[in-house]
Amino acid sequence: MRKLDVVGIRLEVAANQTLVLLREVDGDRVLPIWIGAAEAAAIAYAQQGVVPPRPLTHDLLRDILGAFDKQLREVRITELRDGTFYAVLVFVDSVEVSARPSDAIALALRTGTTIYGADEVLDEAGIEVLDEQEDEVERFRDFLEQITPADFEGGGPIDESPPEV
């Protein structure tokens, strides 16, 4: 397992789809995962520190975990099977719950939980970012700081398939 950071959300204009980009903490690969518009907005809200007046689904789940004194230990992106990514929520009592990666990431951001990616998943779907691409990644980070969750409303169908490389 490799520790991953959330780089941010990207809107693929041509495909009218959103994806979340995860980057290896101690590596050179980025893992792109196609996600739905609602999940993209949930991740963007968490990254921007937006607190809605009423809890959204991921906020509600975080609050339920707190009410029952359950702590999320880590999120794992465990598998890529038939073009679909799979994730697991791992709690401190070693209970594991299957989840969509987008939901797991949105919850991890709200709870400060570490995200990991299986080596096999990164080997299959990770994209190496070369040194000359670092400037582009930095420009993308700047773009992410300017984008708002409203930019993701009204997206297409949910498809957590990997992008074609």
N, CA, C and O atoms as a DFTB+ gen file, in Angstrom:
660 C
 N C O
     1  1       0.837      -1.187       0.000
     2  2       0.000       0.000       0.000
     3  2       0.879       1.248       0.000
     4  3       1.905       1.316       0.678
     5  1       0.442       2.224      -0.781
     6  2       1.161       3.499      -0.874
     7  2       0.269       4.621      -0.353
     8  3      -0.922       4.667      -0.661
     9  1       0.839       5.511       0.424
    10  2       0.097       6.652       0.936
    11  2      -0.181       7.614      -0.218
    12  3       0.694       7.887      -1.039
    13  1      -1.419       8.126      -0.267
    14  2      -1.846       9.017      -1.328
    15  2      -2.384      10.321      -0.757
    16  3      -2.995      10.335       0.311
    17  1      -2.156      11.405      -1.470
    18  2      -2.760      12.699      -1.162
    19  2      -3.744      13.036      -2.265
    20  3      -3.562      12.644      -3.418
    21  1      -4.782      13.763      -1.905
    22  2      -5.750      14.215      -2.901
    23  2      -5.211      15.490      -3.528
    24  3      -5.067      16.511      -2.856
    25  1      -4.913      15.425      -4.826
    26  2      -4.471      16.608      -5.553
    27  2      -5.673      17.508      -5.780
    28  3      -5.602      18.717      -5.561
    29  1      -6.776      16.917      -6.219
    30  2      -7.986      17.693      -6.433
    31  2      -8.884      17.055      -7.466
    32  3      -8.720      15.896      -7.848
    33  1      -9.833      17.848      -7.900
    34  2     -10.846      17.442      -8.863
    35  2     -10.510      18.061     -10.212
    36  3     -10.041      19.196     -10.290
    37  1     -10.753      17.307     -11.260
    38  2     -10.545      17.827     -12.614
    39  2     -11.804      17.572     -13.419
    40  3     -12.392      16.493     -13.347
    41  1     -12.209      18.557     -14.177
    42  2     -13.359      18.429     -15.060
    43  2     -12.850      18.185     -16.467
    44  3     -12.154      19.025     -17.037
    45  1     -13.199      17.027     -17.030
    46  2     -12.860      16.716     -18.415
    47  2     -13.976      17.278     -19.280
    48  3     -15.047      16.680     -19.387
    49  1     -13.728      18.412     -19.890
    50  2     -14.753      19.120     -20.638
    51  2     -15.259      18.283     -21.808
    52  3     -16.468      18.194     -22.025
    53  1     -14.363      17.677     -22.556
    54  2     -14.760      16.914     -23.745
    55  2     -15.707      15.774     -23.393
    56  3     -16.661      15.511     -24.126
    57  1     -15.452      15.099     -22.284
    58  2     -16.285      13.967     -21.874
    59  2     -17.382      14.382     -20.903
    60  3     -18.238      13.570     -20.554
    61  1     -17.367      15.642     -20.464
    62  2     -18.309      16.146     -19.473
    63  2     -18.322      15.242     -18.235
    64  3     -19.384      14.912     -17.706
    65  1     -17.139      14.852     -17.786
    66  2     -16.976      13.975     -16.637
    67  2     -15.961      14.596     -15.679
    68  3     -15.112      15.394     -16.076
    69  1     -16.071      14.211     -14.421
    70  2     -15.123      14.681     -13.421
    71  2     -14.289      13.510     -12.934
    72  3     -14.715      12.356     -12.967
    73  1     -13.093      13.840     -12.483
    74  2     -12.249      12.818     -11.895
    75  2     -11.503      13.412     -10.723
    76  3     -11.250      14.615     -10.664
    77  1     -11.159      12.548      -9.797
    78  2     -10.344      12.941      -8.663
    79  2      -8.936      12.433      -8.937
    80  3      -8.740      11.325      -9.434
    81  1      -7.965      13.269      -8.600
    82  2      -6.561      12.901      -8.784
    83  2      -5.928      12.672      -7.428
    84  3      -5.955      13.544      -6.560
    85  1      -5.360      11.496      -7.254
    86  2      -4.629      11.128      -6.044
    87  2      -3.162      10.982      -6.429
    88  3      -2.844      10.434      -7.485
    89  1      -2.275      11.472      -5.574
    90  2      -0.850      11.413      -5.885
    91  2      -0.105      10.646      -4.797
    92  3      -0.363      10.815      -3.605
    93  1       0.817       9.806      -5.233
    94  2       1.679       9.091      -4.290
    95  2       2.467      10.101      -3.458
    96  3       3.040      11.044      -4.004
    97  1       2.496       9.910      -2.158
    98  2       3.260      10.799      -1.298
    99  2       4.756      10.596      -1.525
   100  3       5.509      11.567      -1.611
   101  1       5.186       9.346      -1.622
   102  2       6.604       9.039      -1.807
   103  2       6.851       8.430      -3.177
   104  3       7.564       7.434      -3.300
   105  1       6.262       9.027      -4.204
   106  2       6.429       8.491      -5.545
   107  2       6.110       9.538      -6.588
   108  3       5.896      10.710      -6.279
   109  1       6.082       9.090      -7.829
   110  2       5.892      10.003      -8.951
   111  2       4.599       9.753      -9.716
   112  3       4.406      10.299     -10.802
   113  1       3.711       8.931      -9.160
   114  2       2.501       8.593      -9.904
   115  2       1.278       9.332      -9.376
   116  3       1.163       9.653      -8.193
   117  1       0.371       9.583     -10.316
   118  2      -0.939      10.145     -10.012
   119  2      -1.960       9.094     -10.398
   120  3      -1.849       8.469     -11.453
   121  1      -2.956       8.899      -9.544
   122  2      -4.021       7.942      -9.802
   123  2      -5.296       8.713     -10.106
   124  3      -5.882       9.310      -9.202
   125  1      -5.741       8.712     -11.370
   126  2      -7.001       9.392     -11.714
   127  2      -8.168       8.406     -11.613
   128  3      -8.093       7.285     -12.116
   129  1      -9.248       8.843     -10.956
   130  2     -10.439       8.007     -10.817
   131  2     -11.638       8.828     -11.263
   132  3     -11.900       9.900     -10.717
   133  1     -12.368       8.327     -12.257
   134  2     -13.580       8.987     -12.714
   135  2     -14.628       8.914     -11.616
   136  3     -14.841       7.858     -11.021
   137  1     -15.290      10.049     -11.348
   138  2     -16.323      10.094     -10.313
   139  2     -17.497      10.923     -10.808
   140  3     -17.397      11.624     -11.814
   141  1     -18.592      10.836     -10.101
   142  2     -19.777      11.611     -10.440
   143  2     -19.658      13.055      -9.989
   144  3     -18.805      13.393      -9.168
   145  1     -20.514      13.899     -10.529
   146  2     -20.488      15.325     -10.217
   147  2     -20.796      15.595      -8.748
   148  3     -20.172      16.468      -8.144
   149  1     -21.738      14.869      -8.161
   150  2     -22.087      15.080      -6.751
   151  2     -20.911      14.731      -5.850
   152  3     -20.629      15.436      -4.880
   153  1     -20.230      13.641      -6.177
   154  2     -19.076      13.233      -5.381
   155  2     -17.930      14.222      -5.554
   156  3     -17.207      14.516      -4.602
   157  1     -17.768      14.733      -6.770
   158  2     -16.740      15.746      -7.025
   159  2     -17.009      16.985      -6.179
   160  3     -16.090      17.549      -5.586
   161  1     -18.264      17.403      -6.126
   162  2     -18.617      18.566      -5.313
   163  2     -18.344      18.285      -3.837
   164  3     -17.852      19.163      -3.128
   165  1     -18.657      17.073      -3.360
   166  2     -18.425      16.727      -1.957
   167  2     -16.939      16.783      -1.627
   168  3     -16.558      17.259      -0.558
   169  1     -16.103      16.304      -2.533
   170  2     -14.658      16.345      -2.316
   171  2     -14.159      17.784      -2.354
   172  3     -13.340      18.183      -1.526
   173  1     -14.651      18.564      -3.316
   174  2     -14.248      19.975      -3.421
   175  2     -14.669      20.761      -2.183
   176  3     -13.896      21.577      -1.681
   177  1     -15.880      20.528      -1.686
   178  2     -16.318      21.181      -0.444
   179  2     -15.329      20.897       0.685
   180  3     -14.901      21.810       1.392
   181  1     -14.973      19.628       0.845
   182  2     -14.070      19.248       1.930
   183  2     -12.706      19.904       1.761
   184  3     -12.126      20.388       2.733
   185  1     -12.191      19.924       0.542
   186  2     -10.882      20.530       0.303
   187  2     -10.895      22.026       0.578
   188  3      -9.905      22.587       1.047
   189  1     -12.021      22.669       0.285
   190  2     -12.111      24.115       0.455
   191  2     -12.598      24.513       1.841
   192  3     -12.679      25.700       2.155
   193  1     -12.922      23.527       2.672
   194  2     -13.383      23.833       4.016
   195  2     -14.792      24.405       4.069
   196  3     -15.151      25.075       5.037
   197  1     -15.587      24.151       3.046
   198  2     -16.964      24.658       3.008
   199  2     -17.805      23.874       4.016
   200  3     -17.821      22.643       4.004
   201  1     -18.492      24.593       4.873
   202  2     -19.378      23.968       5.851
   203  2     -20.806      24.350       5.477
   204  3     -21.205      25.502       5.644
   205  1     -21.580      23.384       4.970
   206  2     -22.953      23.700       4.572
   207  2     -23.828      23.946       5.804
   208  3     -23.515      23.468       6.895
   209  1     -24.924      24.693       5.630
   210  2     -25.796      24.964       6.777
   211  2     -26.434      23.692       7.346
   212  3     -26.726      23.629       8.541
   213  1     -26.646      22.709       6.525
   214  2     -27.166      21.405       6.943
   215  2     -26.180      20.363       6.447
   216  3     -25.602      20.538       5.374
   217  1     -25.969      19.285       7.190
   218  2     -24.955      18.301       6.776
   219  2     -25.318      17.597       5.469
   220  3     -26.450      17.155       5.271
   221  1     -24.337      17.507       4.597
   222  2     -24.479      16.696       3.394
   223  2     -24.225      15.246       3.786
   224  3     -23.864      14.976       4.932
   225  1     -24.402      14.323       2.873
   226  2     -24.310      12.896       3.191
   227  2     -22.998      12.528       3.869
   228  3     -23.003      11.816       4.872
   229  1     -21.874      13.003       3.338
   230  2     -20.578      12.650       3.922
   231  2     -20.375      13.318       5.281
   232  3     -19.725      12.757       6.164
   233  1     -20.934      14.521       5.443
   234  2     -20.883      15.187       6.740
   235  2     -21.721      14.413       7.753
   236  3     -21.324      14.244       8.906
   237  1     -22.880      13.948       7.310
   238  2     -23.762      13.166       8.176
   239  2     -23.072      11.887       8.629
   240  3     -23.136      11.526       9.804
   241  1     -22.415      11.202       7.702
   242  2     -21.715       9.975       8.063
   243  2     -20.600      10.256       9.067
   244  3     -20.420       9.501      10.023
   245  1     -19.865      11.321       8.857
   246  2     -18.812      11.715       9.815
   247  2     -19.431      11.963      11.192
   248  3     -18.891      11.528      12.209
   249  1     -20.566      12.665      11.216
   250  2     -21.228      12.967      12.486
   251  2     -21.766      11.708      13.164
   252  3     -21.721      11.597      14.389
   253  1     -22.274      10.763      12.378
   254  2     -22.753       9.495      12.941
   255  2     -21.591       8.720      13.554
   256  3     -21.714       8.173      14.650
   257  1     -20.466       8.673      12.848
   258  2     -19.286       7.989      13.395
   259  2     -18.881       8.618      14.730
   260  3     -18.547       7.911      15.681
   261  1     -18.912       9.939      14.791
   262  2     -18.569      10.628      16.029
   263  2     -19.565      10.341      17.142
   264  3     -19.175      10.150      18.293
   265  1     -20.853      10.310      16.802
   266  2     -21.889      10.048      17.810
   267  2     -21.752       8.649      18.410
   268  3     -22.063       8.440      19.582
   269  1     -21.289       7.700      17.608
   270  2     -21.116       6.334      18.087
   271  2     -19.669       6.042      18.489
   272  3     -19.300       4.893      18.732
   273  1     -18.858       7.101      18.555
   274  2     -17.464       6.991      18.971
   275  2     -16.686       5.971      18.139
   276  3     -15.896       5.192      18.672
   277  1     -16.921       5.987      16.828
   278  2     -16.193       5.129      15.891
   279  2     -15.195       5.998      15.146
   280  3     -15.537       7.085      14.681
   281  1     -13.969       5.525      15.033
   282  2     -12.933       6.291      14.356
   283  2     -12.482       5.557      13.103
   284  3     -12.183       4.364      13.132
   285  1     -12.441       6.294      12.014
   286  2     -11.947       5.755      10.751
   287  2     -10.425       5.814      10.790
   288  3      -9.849       6.892      10.935
   289  1      -9.768       4.654      10.660
   290  2      -8.305       4.591      10.728
   291  2      -7.654       4.914       9.389
   292  3      -6.678       5.662       9.330
   293  1      -8.204       4.341       8.307
   294  2      -7.637       4.597       6.978
   295  2      -8.641       4.237       5.900
   296  3      -9.599       3.496       6.121
   297  1      -8.386       4.783       4.739
   298  2      -9.136       4.461       3.530
   299  2      -8.155       3.797       2.583
   300  3      -7.032       4.267       2.398
   301  1      -8.594       2.701       1.988
   302  2      -7.733       1.983       1.040
   303  2      -8.434       1.871      -0.312
   304  3      -9.582       1.438      -0.399
   305  1      -7.718       2.272      -1.363
   306  2      -8.165       1.989      -2.724
   307  2      -7.557       0.627      -3.020
   308  3      -6.350       0.518      -3.237
   309  1      -8.378      -0.400      -3.030
   310  2      -7.873      -1.769      -2.968
   311  2      -7.788      -2.510      -4.282
   312  3      -6.992      -3.438      -4.429
   313  1      -8.611      -2.101      -5.246
   314  2      -8.728      -2.964      -6.415
   315  2      -9.235      -2.171      -7.614
   316  3      -9.941      -1.172      -7.481
   317  1      -8.851      -2.653      -8.776
   318  2      -9.378      -2.177     -10.051
   319  2      -9.782      -3.422     -10.813
   320  3      -8.944      -4.194     -11.280
   321  1     -11.101      -3.596     -10.926
   322  2     -11.621      -4.807     -11.558
   323  2     -12.642      -4.423     -12.621
   324  3     -13.611      -3.718     -12.340
   325  1     -12.416      -4.891     -13.841
   326  2     -13.327      -4.611     -14.961
   327  2     -13.594      -3.115     -15.111
   328  3     -14.720      -2.701     -15.386
   329  1     -12.546      -2.310     -14.925
   330  2     -12.669      -0.869     -15.118
   331  2     -13.293      -0.127     -13.948
   332  3     -13.551       1.072     -14.054
   333  1     -13.543      -0.804     -12.838
   334  2     -14.158      -0.171     -11.674
   335  2     -13.206      -0.238     -10.494
   336  3     -12.656      -1.294     -10.181
   337  1     -13.019       0.908      -9.839
   338  2     -12.191       0.973      -8.641
   339  2     -13.021       0.565      -7.425
   340  3     -14.227       0.807      -7.369
   341  1     -12.353      -0.057      -6.454
   342  2     -12.985      -0.464      -5.204
   343  2     -12.181       0.099      -4.042
   344  3     -10.961       0.241      -4.122
   345  1     -12.885       0.416      -2.962
   346  2     -12.225       0.949      -1.767
   347  2     -12.787       0.279      -0.529
   348  3     -13.843      -0.353      -0.559
   349  1     -12.051       0.434       0.557
   350  2     -12.462      -0.107       1.846
   351  2     -12.220       0.962       2.905
   352  3     -11.176       1.614       2.918
   353  1     -13.198       1.134       3.792
   354  2     -13.044       1.963       4.977
   355  2     -12.556       1.039       6.093
   356  3     -13.182       0.013       6.359
   357  1     -11.457       1.387       6.741
   358  2     -10.912       0.563       7.814
   359  2     -11.017       1.358       9.117
   360  3     -10.464       2.451       9.241
   361  1     -11.733       0.791      10.078
   362  2     -11.946       1.450      11.361
   363  2     -10.913       0.983      12.375
   364  3     -10.250      -0.033      12.165
   365  1     -10.772       1.731      13.491
   366  2      -9.739       1.415      14.476
   367  2      -9.923       0.043      15.102
   368  3      -8.958      -0.546      15.588
   369  1     -11.148      -0.477      15.100
   370  2     -11.375      -1.816      15.652
   371  2     -11.215      -2.898      14.587
   372  3     -11.655      -4.032      14.775
   373  1     -10.579      -2.540      13.462
   374  2     -10.270      -3.435      12.337
   375  2     -11.486      -3.861      11.525
   376  3     -11.374      -4.722      10.653
   377  1     -12.645      -3.271      11.799
   378  2     -13.815      -3.524      10.959
   379  2     -13.570      -2.852       9.615
   380  3     -13.094      -1.718       9.556
   381  1     -13.898      -3.561       8.532
   382  2     -13.738      -3.030       7.184
   383  2     -15.090      -2.980       6.496
   384  3     -15.890      -3.910       6.600
   385  1     -15.337      -1.867       5.783
   386  2     -16.586      -1.678       5.067
   387  2     -16.255      -1.295       3.630
   388  3     -15.476      -0.372       3.391
   389  1     -16.845      -2.000       2.684
   390  2     -16.646      -1.695       1.275
   391  2     -17.280      -0.339       0.944
   392  3     -18.334       0.010       1.476
   393  1     -16.624       0.418       0.060
   394  2     -17.126       1.741      -0.319
   395  2     -16.674       2.093      -1.726
   396  3     -15.689       1.552      -2.230
   397  1     -17.398       2.998      -2.348
   398  2     -16.906       3.556      -3.602
   399  2     -15.734       4.476      -3.258
   400  3     -15.778       5.162      -2.237
   401  1     -14.696       4.505      -4.083
   402  2     -13.558       5.376      -3.778
   403  2     -13.952       6.844      -3.584
   404  3     -13.413       7.512      -2.701
   405  1     -14.869       7.346      -4.385
   406  2     -15.256       8.755      -4.260
   407  2     -15.860       9.045      -2.897
   408  3     -15.545      10.066      -2.285
   409  1     -16.729       8.154      -2.412
   410  2     -17.325       8.349      -1.091
   411  2     -16.272       8.198       0.003
   412  3     -16.263       8.958       0.971
   413  1     -15.393       7.224      -0.152
   414  2     -14.335       6.996       0.831
   415  2     -13.408       8.207       0.916
   416  3     -13.009       8.610       2.009
   417  1     -13.069       8.783      -0.225
   418  2     -12.190       9.955      -0.260
   419  2     -12.884      11.150       0.388
   420  3     -12.272      11.865       1.181
   421  1     -14.161      11.373       0.055
   422  2     -14.908      12.490       0.638
   423  2     -14.970      12.354       2.161
   424  3     -14.835      13.346       2.877
   425  1     -15.173      11.138       2.655
   426  2     -15.220      10.913       4.095
   427  2     -13.833      11.080       4.713
   428  3     -13.700      11.665       5.787
   429  1     -12.809      10.573       4.045
   430  2     -11.438      10.708       4.556
   431  2     -11.051      12.172       4.720
   432  3     -10.424      12.541       5.712
   433  1     -11.419      13.003       3.755
   434  2     -11.091      14.424       3.848
   435  2     -11.804      15.084       5.017
   436  3     -11.257      15.993       5.641
   437  1     -13.013      14.641       5.322
   438  2     -13.779      15.220       6.423
   439  2     -13.303      14.744       7.795
   440  3     -13.536      15.413       8.802
   441  1     -12.645      13.603       7.834
   442  2     -12.212      13.038       9.114
   443  2     -10.699      13.097       9.309
   444  3     -10.191      12.680      10.350
   445  1      -9.985      13.608       8.322
   446  2      -8.527      13.673       8.432
   447  2      -7.871      12.308       8.363
   448  3      -6.811      12.086       8.949
   449  1      -8.507      11.398       7.645
   450  2      -8.036      10.020       7.559
   451  2      -7.075       9.855       6.380
   452  3      -7.270      10.446       5.318
   453  1      -6.048       9.053       6.582
   454  2      -5.057       8.786       5.546
   455  2      -5.642       7.866       4.475
   456  3      -6.386       6.932       4.773
   457  1      -5.290       8.151       3.228
   458  2      -5.730       7.360       2.080
   459  2      -4.533       6.579       1.555
   460  3      -3.436       7.119       1.417
   461  1      -4.763       5.293       1.262
   462  2      -3.725       4.434       0.705
   463  2      -4.232       3.814      -0.592
   464  3      -5.431       3.605      -0.776
   465  1      -3.300       3.530      -1.473
   466  2      -3.620       2.834      -2.713
   467  2      -2.809       1.557      -2.809
   468  3      -1.613       1.547      -2.517
   469  1      -3.462       0.484      -3.218
   470  2      -2.772      -0.789      -3.393
   471  2      -1.737      -0.663      -4.507
   472  3      -1.977       0.000      -5.516
   473  1      -0.595      -1.299      -4.316
   474  2       0.469      -1.266      -5.318
   475  2      -0.045      -1.726      -6.681
   476  3       0.290      -1.137      -7.709
   477  1      -0.859      -2.780      -6.683
   478  2      -1.386      -3.320      -7.940
   479  2      -2.248      -2.295      -8.676
   480  3      -2.197      -2.204      -9.902
   481  1      -3.034      -1.528      -7.932
   482  2      -3.889      -0.503      -8.527
   483  2      -3.029       0.599      -9.132
   484  3      -3.276       1.043     -10.253
   485  1      -2.025       1.036      -8.388
   486  2      -1.140       2.082      -8.898
   487  2      -0.323       1.590     -10.088
   488  3      -0.070       2.348     -11.025
   489  1       0.088       0.333     -10.055
   490  2       0.828      -0.224     -11.190
   491  2      -0.034      -0.257     -12.446
   492  3       0.453      -0.007     -13.549
   493  1      -1.317      -0.566     -12.272
   494  2      -2.210      -0.692     -13.427
   495  2      -2.739       0.647     -13.925
   496  3      -2.803       0.867     -15.135
   497  1      -3.119       1.545     -13.020
   498  2      -3.818       2.761     -13.443
   499  2      -3.075       4.045     -13.121
   500  3      -3.502       5.120     -13.544
   501  1      -1.966       3.964     -12.377
   502  2      -1.219       5.165     -12.041
   503  2      -0.500       5.728     -13.249
   504  3      -0.058       4.991     -14.131
   505  1      -0.395       7.022     -13.274
   506  2       0.281       7.724     -14.372
   507  2       1.491       8.439     -13.778
   508  3       1.359       9.248     -12.860
   509  1       2.664       8.131     -14.312
   510  2       3.881       8.758     -13.804
   511  2       3.928      10.220     -14.236
   512  3       3.704      10.550     -15.400
   513  1       4.223      11.079     -13.276
   514  2       4.358      12.506     -13.546
   515  2       5.851      12.810     -13.594
   516  3       6.551      12.695     -12.588
   517  1       6.320      13.192     -14.751
   518  2       7.739      13.487     -14.934
   519  2       8.060      14.876     -14.407
   520  3       7.163      15.701     -14.233
   521  1       9.338      15.137     -14.152
   522  2       9.758      16.420     -13.594
   523  2       9.261      17.604     -14.405
   524  3       8.845      18.610     -13.831
   525  1       9.296      17.504     -15.734
   526  2       8.842      18.637     -16.551
   527  2       7.341      18.845     -16.452
   528  3       6.831      19.891     -16.855
   529  1       6.629      17.858     -15.920
   530  2       5.189      18.003     -15.735
   531  2       4.852      18.655     -14.399
   532  3       3.695      18.991     -14.149
   533  1       5.847      18.834     -13.546
   534  2       5.607      19.423     -12.225
   535  2       4.999      20.815     -12.348
   536  3       4.118      21.172     -11.567
   537  1       5.460      21.613     -13.325
   538  2       4.895      22.948     -13.514
   539  2       3.413      22.862     -13.853
   540  3       2.610      23.666     -13.378
   541  1       3.059      21.885     -14.677
   542  2       1.656      21.713     -15.037
   543  2       0.830      21.310     -13.818
   544  3      -0.295      21.781     -13.648
   545  1       1.371      20.455     -12.984
   546  2       0.677      20.053     -11.761
   547  2       0.488      21.270     -10.862
   548  3      -0.579      21.440     -10.272
   549  1       1.508      22.116     -10.752
   550  2       1.398      23.317      -9.924
   551  2       0.341      24.271     -10.477
   552  3      -0.418      24.867      -9.713
   553  1       0.289      24.417     -11.798
   554  2      -0.756      25.252     -12.411
   555  2      -2.132      24.664     -12.132
   556  3      -3.094      25.399     -11.907
   557  1      -2.222      23.336     -12.148
   558  2      -3.491      22.688     -11.864
   559  2      -3.902      22.940     -10.413
   560  3      -5.079      23.171     -10.132
   561  1      -2.948      22.897      -9.502
   562  2      -3.258      23.204      -8.094
   563  2      -3.781      24.626      -7.967
   564  3      -4.738      24.876      -7.234
   565  1      -3.152      25.567      -8.684
   566  2      -3.632      26.950      -8.674
   567  2      -5.065      27.033      -9.189
   568  3      -5.894      27.757      -8.638
   569  1      -5.343      26.287     -10.247
   570  2      -6.700      26.228     -10.799
   571  2      -7.678      25.716      -9.744
   572  3      -8.773      26.256      -9.591
   573  1      -7.272      24.659      -9.009
   574  2      -8.153      24.074      -7.997
   575  2      -8.486      25.067      -6.892
   576  3      -9.578      25.028      -6.325
   577  1      -7.561      25.943      -6.590
   578  2      -7.815      26.940      -5.551
   579  2      -8.857      27.957      -5.991
   580  3      -9.481      28.606      -5.152
   581  1      -9.051      28.100      -7.291
   582  2      -9.993      29.088      -7.810
   583  2     -11.379      28.521      -8.099
   584  3     -12.348      29.273      -8.194
   585  1     -11.479      27.202      -8.240
   586  2     -12.732      26.578      -8.639
   587  2     -13.650      26.416      -7.421
   588  3     -13.177      26.250      -6.297
   589  1     -14.951      26.465      -7.656
   590  2     -15.915      26.305      -6.569
   591  2     -16.724      25.037      -6.784
   592  3     -16.811      24.556      -7.914
   593  1     -17.317      24.483      -5.741
   594  2     -18.141      23.274      -5.883
   595  2     -19.300      23.465      -6.861
   596  3     -19.734      22.504      -7.496
   597  1     -19.797      24.669      -6.986
   598  2     -20.900      24.917      -7.914
   599  2     -20.497      24.638      -9.357
   600  3     -21.354      24.384     -10.203
   601  1     -19.203      24.683      -9.642
   602  2     -18.727      24.397     -10.995
   603  2     -18.966      22.950     -11.399
   604  3     -18.861      22.616     -12.579
   605  1     -19.291      22.075     -10.426
   606  2     -19.465      20.654     -10.707
   607  2     -20.921      20.224     -10.727
   608  3     -21.202      19.041     -10.924
   609  1     -21.833      21.125     -10.534
   610  2     -23.246      20.753     -10.490
   611  2     -23.741      20.393     -11.886
   612  3     -23.301      20.953     -12.890
   613  1     -24.675      19.434     -11.918
   614  2     -25.305      19.057     -13.180
   615  2     -24.451      18.190     -14.065
   616  3     -24.566      18.265     -15.288
   617  1     -23.584      17.356     -13.480
   618  2     -22.706      16.498     -14.268
   619  2     -23.419      15.293     -14.835
   620  3     -24.634      15.150     -14.699
   621  1     -22.663      14.443     -15.462
   622  2     -23.186      13.254     -16.125
   623  2     -23.321      12.077     -15.182
   624  3     -23.334      12.245     -13.962
   625  1     -23.422      10.884     -15.750
   626  2     -23.624       9.682     -14.943
   627  2     -22.378       9.351     -14.123
   628  3     -21.262       9.741     -14.466
   629  1     -22.600       8.627     -13.042
   630  2     -21.492       8.223     -12.179
   631  2     -20.806       7.021     -12.813
   632  3     -21.447       6.017     -13.123
   633  1     -19.512       7.135     -12.997
   634  2     -18.719       6.068     -13.578
   635  2     -17.355       6.123     -12.959
   636  3     -16.590       7.046     -13.237
   637  1     -17.028       5.169     -12.134
   638  2     -15.731       5.185     -11.479
   639  2     -14.738       4.338     -12.247
   640  3     -13.891       3.667     -11.657
   641  1     -14.846       4.371     -13.573
   642  2     -13.909       3.660     -14.433
   643  2     -12.663       4.504     -14.595
   644  3     -12.736       5.730     -14.516
   645  1     -11.516       3.871     -14.822
   646  2     -10.292       4.644     -15.019
   647  2     -10.325       5.306     -16.394
   648  3     -10.956       4.798     -17.321
   649  1      -9.642       6.442     -16.517
   650  2      -9.558       7.076     -17.829
   651  2      -8.674       6.232     -18.744
   652  3      -7.802       5.498     -18.280
   653  1      -8.908       6.345     -20.018
   654  2      -8.040       5.648     -20.968
   655  2      -6.753       6.420     -21.107
   656  3      -6.763       7.643     -21.246
   657  1      -5.649       5.710     -21.071
   658  2      -4.340       6.342     -21.151
   659  2      -3.717       6.053     -22.483
   660  3      -2.602       6.500     -22.753
